[in-house]
Amino acid sequence: MKVLVTGAGGMLGTDLCADLQARGHEVVATDTREGFVPLDVTDKRAAFAAVHEARPDAIIHCAAWTDVDGAERNPDGAYRVNALGSWHMAAAAAETDALLLYVSTDFVFDGRKGAPYTEFDSVNPLGHYGASKEAGERLVRQTLPGRHIIARTAWLYGVHGKNFPYAILNLAKKLPEVPVVADQVGCPTHTRDLSRKLIDLIEDPLPGTYHVAGAGHCSWFDFARAIVAAAGLATPVVPITAREYAERFNSPTERPAYSPMRRLALEMRGMDDMPPWQESMAEFLALVPK
Ligand SMILES: NC(=O)c1ccc[n+]([C@@H]2O[C@H](COP(=O)([O-])OP(=O)(O)OC[C@H]3O[C@@H](n4cnc5c(N)ncnc54)[C@H](OP(=O)(O)O)[C@@H]3O)[C@@H](O)[C@H]2O)c1
């Protein structure tokens, strides 16, 4: 297949492009970053021109405003990229009959269900990042009925990006102890596992909404402790609350307290082989340059 990737220079996009190529697909790697086919998804004309020129069979739309606190400070900026940009990509896909896969987030949920979320649960984002991504979901569904896949993921980390495991490893080397939030629970997801599953989904598409996250769930505190231990460091990890974190680090964002995701659509299709988060984290640490 010919696949156009947006946000190809980002954490997920980098692994995804490599994995697509390894599986024999032709890739058009676009981004606003240097070194890629230039494409700013907020520019309608550019979005349509890129898709008309490439004529891809599928678009994997990874480009996003991913700065969660920044979205609280500048909601319009977040909506411009996550809602308008996704609308453009879906409309361009509609014109060229391409399949569009939109990567979304567990932040579309409020975290108050008390059990893992399925694809059939109602959304209720708490902040502007989640709301702008949810607006993107709706625009994709409306603009491209029958030709879209929405893949919600969570707590993403990969070799090619700024992420939680890197931050914890750095802090554990610098500080006498590392304070980490213990009252937020979710599904850590390695970009390599996500990327493999996104490609499975475009190769055998059944349009609709999917949860694609690492198996099992934990708190940020559990995740940090596991990272520090697996890296052979002795630095203590100490639990703090989300409220303490917000005060200490001046974070304006209310995050879902409990957003594990059940991969019910993948389960029903017999496609759920996402590895447990502990296994994926060990694989990630083995890939991190020493
Ligand atoms: N990271 C997570 O924990 C997480 C969790 C759930 C879902 N997701 C979703 O997963 C997807 C990939 O996330 P990621 O962590 O790989 O993100 P990322 O590393 O921030 O990559 C996003 C890429 O999109 C680019 N971009 C930003 N604005 C753009 C625009 N207007 N036009 C074109 N490209 C633009 C970014 O460039 P610059 O960086 O130079 O702006 C970057 O290269 C996103 O849809 C995100 O919402 C992420």
The ligand as a MOL file (V3000), in Angstrom:
LIG
                    3D

  0  0  0     0  0            999 V3000
M  V30 BEGIN CTAB
M  V30 COUNTS 48 52 0 0 0
M  V30 BEGIN ATOM
M  V30 1 N 2.2870 11.0300 23.6640 0
M  V30 2 C 1.2650 10.4320 24.2870 0
M  V30 3 O 1.3630 10.0600 25.4860 0
M  V30 4 C -0.0170 10.1610 23.5490 0
M  V30 5 C -1.0540 9.5160 24.2230 0
M  V30 6 C -2.2500 9.2660 23.5340 0
M  V30 7 C -2.3940 9.6560 22.2270 0
M  V30 8 N -1.3740 10.3050 21.5930 0 CHG=1
M  V30 9 C -1.5650 10.6980 20.2000 0
M  V30 10 O -0.6300 9.9660 19.4080 0
M  V30 11 C -0.2500 10.7320 18.2610 0
M  V30 12 C 1.2720 10.7880 18.1640 0
M  V30 13 O 1.7720 11.3220 19.3710 0
M  V30 14 P 3.3310 11.5710 19.5940 0
M  V30 15 O 3.5610 11.5130 21.0580 0
M  V30 16 O 4.1230 10.7440 18.6470 0 CHG=-1
M  V30 17 O 3.4100 13.1120 19.1800 0
M  V30 18 P 4.6750 14.0250 18.8380 0
M  V30 19 O 5.9540 13.3280 19.1600 0
M  V30 20 O 4.3830 15.3540 19.4610 0
M  V30 21 O 4.5730 14.1280 17.2460 0
M  V30 22 C 3.6230 14.9170 16.6070 0
M  V30 23 C 4.2450 15.4100 15.3390 0
M  V30 24 O 3.3060 16.2580 14.6600 0
M  V30 25 C 3.9800 17.4580 14.2850 0
M  V30 26 N 3.0310 18.5390 14.1590 0
M  V30 27 C 2.5850 19.4200 15.0990 0
M  V30 28 N 1.7520 20.3080 14.5610 0
M  V30 29 C 1.6470 19.9910 13.2410 0
M  V30 30 C 0.9400 20.5540 12.1510 0
M  V30 31 N 0.1650 21.6440 12.2960 0
M  V30 32 N 1.0510 19.9680 10.9370 0
M  V30 33 C 1.8360 18.8820 10.7720 0
M  V30 34 N 2.5620 18.3280 11.7510 0
M  V30 35 C 2.4620 18.8690 12.9800 0
M  V30 36 C 4.9750 17.6640 15.4160 0
M  V30 37 O 5.9750 18.5950 15.0520 0
M  V30 38 P 6.5730 19.5870 16.2140 0
M  V30 39 O 6.8250 18.7460 17.4230 0
M  V30 40 O 7.7940 20.1490 15.5740 0
M  V30 41 O 5.4740 20.5780 16.4700 0
M  V30 42 C 5.5130 16.2500 15.5850 0
M  V30 43 O 6.4920 15.9450 14.6350 0
M  V30 44 C -0.9180 12.0990 18.4350 0
M  V30 45 O -2.1100 12.1090 17.6810 0
M  V30 46 C -1.2650 12.1510 19.9170 0
M  V30 47 O -2.3860 12.9790 20.1590 0
M  V30 48 C -0.1870 10.5620 22.2160 0
M  V30 END ATOM
M  V30 BEGIN BOND
M  V30 1 1 1 2
M  V30 2 2 2 3
M  V30 3 1 2 4
M  V30 4 1 4 5
M  V30 5 2 4 48
M  V30 6 2 5 6
M  V30 7 1 6 7
M  V30 8 2 7 8
M  V30 9 1 8 9
M  V30 10 1 8 48
M  V30 11 1 9 10
M  V30 12 1 9 46
M  V30 13 1 10 11
M  V30 14 1 11 12
M  V30 15 1 11 44
M  V30 16 1 12 13
M  V30 17 1 13 14
M  V30 18 2 14 15
M  V30 19 1 14 16
M  V30 20 1 14 17
M  V30 21 1 17 18
M  V30 22 2 18 19
M  V30 23 1 18 20
M  V30 24 1 18 21
M  V30 25 1 21 22
M  V30 26 1 22 23
M  V30 27 1 23 24
M  V30 28 1 23 42
M  V30 29 1 24 25
M  V30 30 1 25 26
M  V30 31 1 25 36
M  V30 32 1 26 27
M  V30 33 1 26 35
M  V30 34 2 27 28
M  V30 35 1 28 29
M  V30 36 1 29 30
M  V30 37 2 29 35
M  V30 38 1 30 31
M  V30 39 2 30 32
M  V30 40 1 32 33
M  V30 41 2 33 34
M  V30 42 1 34 35
M  V30 43 1 36 37
M  V30 44 1 36 42
M  V30 45 1 37 38
M  V30 46 2 38 39
M  V30 47 1 38 40
M  V30 48 1 38 41
M  V30 49 1 42 43
M  V30 50 1 44 45
M  V30 51 1 44 46
M  V30 52 1 46 47
M  V30 END BOND
M  V30 END CTAB
M  END
